[in-house]
Amino acid sequence: MMTERFGMEYEAKVPDFWQEDTAVGVVEIILILVVLISLVLIFKKQLTALVKGIFAQINSAASGIY
């Protein structure tokens, strides 16, 4: 009798567990942030050179306007 009752309660709660996904969004956001931060750290030199080049072009184009 006890095992039948436990089994029925377990079966009733399993679908609720799989349908409850409130924390999944938080985990996904944290994983995305970890990946982005890792990529920034890996390609830091290349990103710095790219940004400096872009700002150099902006400055040279802006000096033509002034």
CORKA-V930644 format. One record per pair of residues at least 12 apart in sequence whose ideal C-beta (glycine too) atoms are under 8 Angstrom apart, sorted by sequence separation. I is the first residue (numbers start at 1). GAP is how many residues later the second one is. If there is no record, write none. Layout:
((I/GAP) (I/GAP))
This chain:
none
